[in-house]
């Protein structure tokens, strides 16, 4: 049974930073790509960033390039999302997810991800 548990969310002022963590269990962590998505109130869940199993390739949505960084520590079965220069429009529930397939393809499609965490709330005040 694959489990993903996010942590690190909270309330931060605009311009501040947060680091989200997602601890995974239940299968060989380093084999599978991981991703972060987010969902703001009244909006669709949207892709943020993804990383290959080895960590050597990353993919970001254009609007977050340069502010957000995805990373992973396979020894700790954990993926991270470092978020800098936060804006009120970054307010959302952030979810980590992992694919049903192994390999190096990075997808921004929700349907590529078989397992999801419960989410962690990030609120950015102006």
N, C-alpha and C positions, 0 to 999 in steps of 0.2 A: 504494500500500500504506500503510494507516494504521498508524502506530506510536505507542504510548504508553509512556513510560518514567518510572516513579516513583522518587523519591529522598526522603531526609530522615528515614527511619525510624531507630529506635534504641532504646536502653534509657534510661528516665527514671524518676525517683522519683514516687510519688503526689503530686499537687499541682503537678507541673511542666508544661512546655509543649513542644510540638514543632510544626514547620511542615513539612508534606509538600508536595512539588512533583511535578507531572506534566507532562513535556514532550511535546508532540504534533507529529506530522509526517504528511505524506501527503495532506492535503486542506485546504481553506480553514477554518482553525480557528474563526474567529469566527462561522461559520454554524450551528454545531451546539452543542446543550447538552452539558455535561460533568457528571459525577457522581463521587462517591466512595462506595465500598462497603467493607465489612470482613468478615472471616471469622475467627472464633475457633476454636480447636481443637475438633473434634467438633460444630461448629454450622454452620447454614446461612449462606451469604453474605447479609449484610443491608445495606440502604440506609443511607447516612449523610446525604448532602446532594447537591443538584444546583443548577446555575446555567445560565441561558440564555446563548446565544451572545454577546449584547451585555453580559451581566453585570448587567443591570438588575433581574433577578428571581432569587430564591434560594428553595430549599425544603429544610427540614431535618426529620429525624425528631425527634419531640417530645423524646425523652430527651437529645438533644444540643444542643438550642437553648440559646443563652447560653454554651455552652462551646466549641463548634466554629464556625468561620467559613470559608465557601468563598468564593474570589475567583478572578479570572482576569486575566491580562495578555495581551490579544490581540496586542500588538506582539511579545511573546516566545513566543507559542503555548504558554502555560503556565497551568495551573490549580493552585491552592494549597488546602491545608486547614490552617488554623491551629487547633491543639488546645490548649486551656488547661484548667487544673484537672483534669489527667488522673487517672484512677482505675485500679486493677488490672483492673477489668472492661473497660477499653478495650483491653486487650491483644489483638492480632489482626494478621493480615496485611491491609493496606489497599490497595485497588485503585482506580485511576481507570478511568473508562469514558466512551465517547462514543456517542451515539445513531446509529442508521442513518438517522434523519430529521432534517431541518432544521426550524427553527421555534421557538416559544416554549413549547411544552408541556413541563413537567417531570415526569418519571415516576420512581417508586420501584421499578418492576418491572424485574428483570434482563433480561427478554425485550425491553425497549426499547433495550437497549444492544448494539451490534454489535461494538464493539472494546474490548479490555481490555488493561491493562498487566500486567506480570508480578507486581506486588505488592511492597510494602515492609513489613517486620516492625516493629511497634511493641510494645514490651514495657514495661509499667508495674509497677514493683516497689512493694510496700507498706512 
